[in-house]
Amino acid sequence: MVKVIFYSYLKDLYGRTVEVQHEPGLTVGDIVERIGISRQKALTVLLEKQALGRQAMDVEVEPDSTIHILPPAGGG
């Protein structure tokens, strides 16, 4: 299983944590879409507490990984 932890208003929408069944080749983008979030949404994604850059959606995840998803930063 892959554990997904949400922060800020995302945890109100999806719950604090969700578990997704792992399968070979599973990417962060696949997980995001299964949960119901568009890949195009500007999210901050951490995999095992390491920030992922622009290619976050293409990163493959290992079994028993933990992904942290934060909403886009606002302000100005």
Buried (B, 14 or more C-beta within 10 A) or exposed (E): EBEBBBEEEBBEEBEEEBEBEBEEEBBBBBBBEEBEBEBEEEBBBBBEEEEBEEEBBEBEBEEEBBBBBBBEEEEE
